[in-house]
Amino acid sequence: MAVPAAVELVDLALKATTAYDRPDLGGRLLQTRKRLVDPDVRVLIVGEFKQGKSQLVNALVNAPVCPVDDDIATAVPTVVKYAETTAAAVVRDGGDGPGERTEVPAGELVRHVSEAGNPGNKAMLSYAEVGLPRKLLSGGLVLVDTPGVGGLGSAHGAATMSALPSADAVLLVSDAAQEYTGPELEFLDAAMKLCPNVACVLTKTDLYPHWRRIEELDRGHLARAGVVAEIFPVSSVLRLHAAKSQDTELMDESGFKPLVDYLLRKVVAQSDELDRRSTSHDVLSVAEQLASGMRAELAVQEDPQRMEALVHDLTKAKGRADELKQRSSRWQITLNDGVADLQSDIEYDLRDRLRTIGREAEQLIDDADPAEVWEQFIEWFHQQISSAASANFVWAAERARWLSTQVAEHFAEGADVNLPELRFDEEGIAGKVDPLAEPEHENTGIGNTLLTGMRGGYGGMLMFGMLGTLAGLPIFAGAPAGILLGIKSVRDERKRMLQKRRADAKNGVRKHIDEVTFQVGKDSRDMLRRTQRQLRDHFSALAEEVSTSIAASVSAAQSAVKTNSSEREKRIRDLKAEIARVDGLAQRARALVNEKRPAAVSAGGAS
């Protein structure tokens, strides 16, 4: 558990909701506790193909958990987390249901997660999981090595984008061979909008003596792009060698100490702080509602003449709370209209982006022979499609979060309303769309070319030869004309075949864009519907809690006047004692956010 004190406080608050017969308040606390007992702090390791992501993970945990080789690429995400003993497992895609988990020997993991052992992820694995007994991971840190096949602009990159909102941090890995590319800067810009912590890791500093110049150029690119992110130059090879030889100087030279400090002091510590703040907010809200009925009864017990005015005020407040539960309430209308508008805007944005790509793709096809440039064209096309889907998802996530703040403002204007944690990572965007298939080409071998030329030439020679015989010339006099017509037939046939290749390629592009529009559009609509349900359920539960609390206050105030003087004195003492207990719970909730944090693990002892 990341914050034991928070879990203990929630358990105490749950006992209070049971003791005071408020199970409706206990539901929220159970969700809070469920969140707290899952200590995972997810850090996504992302980057282009062969930039050293897997080696970086291995160096951080000082173990060969991710496959590393010049001809091996990661095909399946690998999740590295804490465990008492080393263990590995693969999780197969379960469709709409839970995935099938299979334990595998840690040494055989490469067969499942690499492109060589599992090409194109034909085994349909969702991810692989490795558990290691490492101090670095003991605080809940979870490292996720993402697939590098195809880079950030591929379908893998698009799927990684959809996982960003659920991540606590993102590390963009780029080696020191060259400065940042356009896709890397675009990815960083999108990541900054979806994830609270984004940092850059410059790898392979041991291989490139000019890495400091690359770092300087990268910082300039980040500044011009408006991306605020730290850069950590590291050498995974030096880190692994230093851990093996226990060489502290080599460890400093590897550059891993600042990176480990960042992960522990900023990422893990910030997650801990968020857990404390959200728990404090939830417990304070529960304590306030538990105490409200007691305070209303106490006010009447101490001054029975105030009962009528107090009940009148409480009844008006209950009416306002009941209005929040109606479908005609302002926040409900804002939510329903906002989601409808958002669905329309997101669909239009996606179609507009894909139509632009379609026009550019058709122009490229018209300007070249698809058979000659298909490999370069398909790489460009898929990168553009994935970038469009990713940008559309980022915009949808931003708009959904903005909508949640609008709904919160209309739910309780001027009040401190806690927003739910919106989840967008249940589906990978465009994950079900097959790649664009290369159109079939007719055989253009030498034999077919000769046959076409002979057909055209024979017809031409025969036609002009017969005309020549009328003029008294031999039939072979039409041979030159036949040769010219044969050449023309070959050229016409090549032109026809080129036009057919272009037409087939354009049809393939249109069908692929239509499939992407259908699938990504469905994923976006599903995401927005999930957002709508999350917001509706969250604020409906809050309205129900408030209404129940006020109703209990009205009932307590009305029953207070029925007690006699001797009973009243005893009841006042009991109420003050109960209120003091609830206030003590609230005081502990406030103190939770001010407790001192434990010191972070040093880089040298992280493994």
FENLIN-V828776 format. One record per residue. RES is the residue in one letter. PHI is phi in whole degrees, 0 to 359 (none if undefined). BURIAL is 1 if it has 16 or more other ideal C-beta (glycine too) atoms within 10 Angstrom, else 0. Layout:
RES/PHI/BURIAL, RES/PHI/BURIAL
This chain:
M/none/0, A/292/1, V/229/1, P/303/0, A/297/0, A/291/1, V/296/1, E/298/0, L/294/1, V/296/1, D/299/0, L/296/0, A/294/1, L/297/1, K/297/0, A/293/1, T/296/1, T/288/0, A/296/0, Y/261/1, D/57/0, R/234/1, P/296/0, D/296/0, L/285/1, G/293/1, G/300/0, R/295/1, L/293/1, L/296/0, Q/295/1, T/297/1, R/294/1, K/300/0, R/292/1, L/287/1, V/284/0, D/262/0, P/278/1, D/300/0, V/243/1, R/279/1, V/238/1, L/275/1, I/259/1, V/236/1, G/160/1, E/288/1, F/296/0, K/58/1, Q/255/1, G/99/1, K/294/1, S/296/1, Q/295/1, L/297/1, V/299/1, N/301/1, A/289/1, L/297/1, V/258/1, N/54/1, A/200/1, P/279/1, V/277/1, C/248/1, P/295/1, V/225/1, D/190/0, D/294/0, D/250/0, I/241/1, A/239/1, T/284/1, A/253/1, V/229/1, P/304/1, T/243/1, V/261/1, V/247/1, K/220/1, Y/281/1, A/207/1, E/294/0, T/228/0, T/294/0, A/207/0, A/219/1, A/205/1, V/240/1, V/242/1, R/271/0, D/301/0, G/258/0, G/68/0, D/277/0, G/261/0, P/292/0, G/287/0, E/271/0, R/261/0, T/231/0, E/287/0, V/225/1, P/297/0, A/302/1, G/289/0, E/258/0, L/297/1, V/300/1, R/293/0, H/260/1, V/255/1, S/264/1, E/293/1, A/289/0, G/274/1, N/222/1, P/299/0, G/63/0, N/52/1, K/294/0, A/282/1, M/58/0, L/274/1, S/281/1, Y/191/1, A/246/1, E/230/1, V/236/1, G/253/1, L/226/1, P/277/0, R/233/1, K/299/0, L/302/1, L/266/1, S/294/0, G/275/1, G/106/1, L/295/1, V/235/1, L/260/1, V/240/1, D/276/1, T/273/1, P/300/1, G/257/1, V/296/1, G/90/1, G/79/1, L/291/1, G/270/1, S/270/1, A/298/1, H/299/1, G/296/1, A/295/1, A/294/1, T/298/1, M/302/1, S/290/1, A/270/1, L/300/1, P/299/1, S/271/1, A/270/1, D/274/1, A/200/1, V/228/1, L/248/1, L/272/1, V/258/1, S/216/1, D/279/1, A/275/1, A/287/0, Q/207/0, E/286/1, Y/299/1, T/267/0, G/301/0, P/301/1, E/293/1, L/292/1, E/296/1, F/296/1, L/299/1, D/298/1, A/291/1, A/297/1, M/299/1, K/277/0, L/246/1, C/230/1, P/290/0, N/231/1, V/230/1, A/223/1, C/242/1, V/238/1, L/262/1, T/263/1, K/62/1, T/293/1, D/285/1, L/269/0, Y/237/1, P/299/0, H/269/0, W/297/1, R/294/0, R/293/0, I/296/1, E/299/1, E/298/0, L/296/0, D/297/1, R/297/1, G/295/0, H/298/1, L/296/1, A/296/0, R/292/0, A/276/0, G/73/0, V/263/1, V/263/0, A/208/1, E/283/0, I/243/1, F/243/1, P/284/1, V/220/1, S/233/1, S/293/1, V/297/1, L/295/1, R/298/1, L/294/1, H/292/1, A/294/1, A/294/1, K/287/0, S/264/0, Q/57/0, D/265/0, T/290/0, E/295/0, L/293/1, M/297/1, D/297/0, E/293/0, S/293/1, G/83/1, F/277/1, K/300/1, P/298/0, L/293/1, V/295/1, D/300/1, Y/298/1, L/296/1, L/276/1, R/276/0, K/254/1, V/287/1, V/294/1, A/295/1, Q/292/0, S/297/1, D/299/1, E/294/0, L/296/0, D/299/1, R/296/1, R/293/0, S/293/1, T/294/1, S/300/1, H/298/1, D/295/1, V/291/1, L/299/1, S/297/1, V/295/1, A/299/1, E/297/0, Q/288/1, L/294/1, A/279/1, S/298/1, G/295/1, M/295/1, R/292/0, A/297/1, E/294/1, L/297/1, A/299/1, V/286/1, Q/298/1, E/283/0, D/214/0, P/302/0, Q/293/0, R/276/1, M/303/1, E/297/0, A/293/0, L/293/1, V/296/1, H/298/0, D/295/1, L/293/1, T/295/0, K/296/0, A/296/1, K/294/1, G/299/0, R/294/0, A/293/1, D/294/1, E/297/0, L/295/1, K/274/0, Q/281/0, R/293/0, S/273/0, S/293/1, R/298/0, W/291/1, Q/294/1, I/296/0, T/300/1, L/294/1, N/295/0, D/294/0, G/296/1, V/293/1, A/298/0, D/297/0, L/294/1, Q/300/1, S/296/0, D/295/0, I/293/1, E/296/1, Y/296/0, D/299/1, L/296/1, R/298/0, D/296/0, R/297/1, L/288/1, R/296/0, T/298/0, I/296/1, G/299/1, R/296/0, E/295/0, A/296/1, E/294/0, Q/295/0, L/296/1, I/294/1, D/293/0, D/273/0, A/210/1, D/269/0, P/306/1, A/295/1, E/271/0, V/245/0, W/300/1, E/298/0, Q/290/0, F/296/1, I/294/1, E/295/0, W/298/1, F/296/1, H/294/1, Q/295/1, Q/295/1, I/297/1, S/294/1, S/296/1, A/295/1, A/296/1, S/294/1, A/297/1, N/296/1, F/294/1, V/300/1, W/296/1, A/298/1, A/295/1, E/297/0, R/294/1, A/295/1, R/292/1, W/297/0, L/297/1, S/298/1, T/291/0, Q/295/0, V/296/1, A/297/1, E/296/0, H/282/1, F/290/1, A/212/1, E/294/0, G/84/0, A/260/0, D/271/0, V/255/1, N/283/0, L/273/0, P/289/1, E/276/0, L/290/1, R/249/0, F/238/1, D/255/0, E/284/0, E/230/1, G/276/1, I/289/1, A/57/1, G/286/1, K/255/0, V/266/1, D/289/0, P/297/0, L/293/1, A/278/0, E/287/0, P/294/1, E/289/0, H/251/0, E/290/0, N/293/0, T/244/0, G/290/0, I/296/0, G/299/0, N/296/0, T/296/0, L/297/0, L/297/0, T/297/1, G/295/1, M/293/0, R/298/0, G/294/1, G/291/1, Y/296/0, G/297/0, G/293/1, M/297/1, L/295/0, M/295/0, F/288/1, G/294/1, M/294/0, L/297/0, G/292/1, T/296/0, L/294/0, A/266/0, G/86/0, L/264/0, P/293/0, I/298/0, F/287/0, A/293/1, G/275/1, A/299/1, P/301/0, A/294/1, G/297/1, I/297/0, L/296/0, L/292/1, G/296/1, I/297/0, K/296/0, S/297/1, V/297/1, R/295/0, D/297/0, E/293/1, R/295/0, K/296/0, R/298/0, M/293/1, L/296/0, Q/297/0, K/294/0, R/298/1, R/295/1, A/296/0, D/295/1, A/295/1, K/296/1, N/297/0, G/296/1, V/298/1, R/297/0, K/296/0, H/294/1, I/296/1, D/298/0, E/293/0, V/296/1, T/301/1, F/295/0, Q/288/1, V/293/1, G/299/1, K/295/0, D/299/1, S/295/1, R/297/1, D/296/0, M/298/1, L/291/1, R/294/0, R/296/1, T/298/1, Q/300/1, R/294/0, Q/299/1, L/293/1, R/299/1, D/294/0, H/296/1, F/283/1, S/295/1, A/295/1, L/297/1, A/297/1, E/293/1, E/297/1, V/296/1, S/299/1, T/296/1, S/296/1, I/292/1, A/300/1, A/295/1, S/295/1, V/298/1, S/297/0, A/294/1, A/293/1, Q/292/1, S/283/0, A/293/1, V/286/0, K/275/0, T/273/1, N/276/0, S/297/0, S/292/0, E/294/0, R/297/1, E/297/0, K/294/0, R/294/0, I/297/1, R/296/0, D/296/0, L/296/1, K/298/0, A/293/0, E/294/1, I/297/1, A/296/0, R/295/1, V/294/1, D/297/0, G/296/0, L/297/1, A/295/1, Q/295/0, R/294/1, A/295/1, R/293/0, A/290/0, L/300/1, V/280/0, N/251/0, E/290/0, K/286/0, R/268/0, P/291/0, A/293/0, A/282/1, V/284/1, S/285/0, A/296/1, G/293/0, G/257/0, A/290/1, S/264/1
